[in-house]
Amino acid sequence: MVTKKTSKAVARNTALAPVQATVPLLADIRALVEAAHQHVAQTANATLTMLYWNIGHRIGVELLRKERAPYGQEIVSTVSRELTLAYGNSFSEKNLRRMMQFAEVYPDEQIVVSLIRQLSWTHFIALIPLQDPLQREFYACMCATERWSVRTLRERIGSMLYERTAISRKPRKQIEQELATLRDAEQMTPALLLRDPYVLDFLGLRDTWAESDLEAAIAREMEAFLLELGAGFSFVARQKRIQLDDDDFYIDLLFYNRLLRRLVAVELKIGSFKAAYKGQMELYLRWLNQHERQPGEEPPLGIILCTGGKREQIELLELGAAGIHVAQYLTQLPPRELLMRRLHEAESRARELLDRHEPAQSAKPTIAKKNRKGR
C-alpha cells in the first residue's frame, strides 16, 4: 500500500535523479573551464612579458645607435609620452626604463622564452634589481622549479636565501654548472637546498632552552620549519629509534626529500659544534643506508644544527665528503646588516679554503711527471 508520505519521497527522489546524474558531468566541465582560464592567463602573461622584453630591447638598440648621446633621454621621454597617450600608464617612462633593464640583464631571448612559462612580469620586476647574475639566476631557477609566488620570491630575496645556501660558497664555474643542471634537467643538488644559517625565529624561543624544548618547538611549528628547510622536504619521524647491540640511539628528526630522493637526518644541538658529533651522525647515516634506504634512492644526508660553529674543526673533518652538513641556526633574525656581514665572512672563509686546496691539487700532476721522469 502506497501512502501519501511514500509518494512524496518517490517524487523527491525522482526530481533529484537528474541532478545527481549530472554531478560527474559538471565536475568535468568545471575542470575544463578552470584549465582554460589558467591557460589563457598564462598565455596572456607570457605574451605581455615577451612584449616588454622586445620593447626594452628595441629601445636599447636605438639608444646604442645614437651612442647614448643627449638624444637618449629625449628618445625615452618621447616614446613614453606617445605610448602612454595611445595605450595607458603601463608605458610610463619609469616602466620603459624597467623594460630596458629587463632586456639588459636578460640579453638571451631564448632564456626569457623558457622562463616566462613559469614566471610573471611581476616576478621579473623583483629579479631585475639583483646585481649578481648568478644570484639572479638562482632565484629565477628556484622560483620556476618550486612555483614560488611573487610574495614568496620577495621573502626569499629579503631573507638572503642565496647567500645562505651552500652553493653560494662554491667557485662561480661550479655554481653556473649546478644552476644549468637545475634549469635544463630540473635536477636539484644538495648544495641548492642546504643552508647556513637556518633562521628559526618562528619557534618563539627566548633566553635559554634545552634541546628537548627546541625539538618540541619544531614539532609544533613543523610547517614553518619545512618551509625553512627548503623544497621537497616531508616529515618522517621524531626521535627515530635505532637499535645496535644492546644500545638504543635516537635520531632527533628524520625527513625525506623527494627532489634529492634521499632521507635526511637532522640533529639538534645547543652550543657550538663538537668533533664528536661527526661520529654520531655517521653512525646514523650508515644505519639508515643499510636499513631504511629504498631501491633508487640516493645515500642519506645528515644536517647538524648548532647555535655556533667551529669552522677550523669542520673544515679539517671534511664533513661534506661524509654527507654531513653543519649549520648554525638563529632563533631571532638579526639586523640585515649584521646578517650580511656574517654571510660575507663565511663566504670569504670558504673562498680561502678553496684557494688553499686548488694549488695542492694542481701540483699533483707535476709531481707525478717528475717521478716518472726520474724512473
VENTAUR-V360009 format. One record per helix or strand of 3 or more residues. SS is the DSSP state (A for helix, B for strand). FROM is the first residue (numbers start at 1). TO is the last residue. If there is no record, write none. Layout:
SS_FROM_TO ; SS_FROM_TO
This chain:
A_4_65 ; A_71_87 ; A_89_91 ; A_93_105 ; A_109_115 ; A_121_128 ; A_133_146 ; A_150_158 ; A_161_164 ; A_166_169 ; A_172_185 ; A_190_193 ; A_201_203 ; A_211_220 ; A_222_229 ; B_233_244 ; B_247_257 ; B_262_268 ; A_276_291 ; B_301_306 ; A_311_317 ; A_319_322 ; B_324_330 ; A_336_374
